[in-house]
């Protein structure tokens, strides 16, 4: 589970990030990020109805993403708000290995991932 200090929970923070954040995407993952002026990075995960109509599937993929983010947290730059959004492409099942690879690629593309440890 993500530590509380690293969670992006407030609706106004998420809306501000949606409006003013920089957008990056890779395959089935999109990221919006912006500086937050804090010493910690806060991360939120979203999976909308376009991903799946079933809440069970959306919640499962959000839990998987949070676990991946927790493993990568020491390598993510400090002082940012990040919103990770999952989207499903046509005829594509979401595989955990592919999801982790795409998440790492989109974080590198956005400049938030620093390769300190070998992940």
Secondary structure, DSSP 4 states (H G I P E B T S, - for coil): ---GGGB---HHHHHHHHHHSEEEEETTEEEEEEE-SSSS-EEEEEE-TTT-S-HHHHHHHHHHHHHHHHHHGGGBPSSEEEEEEE---TT----HHHHHHHHHHHHHHHT-B--SS--
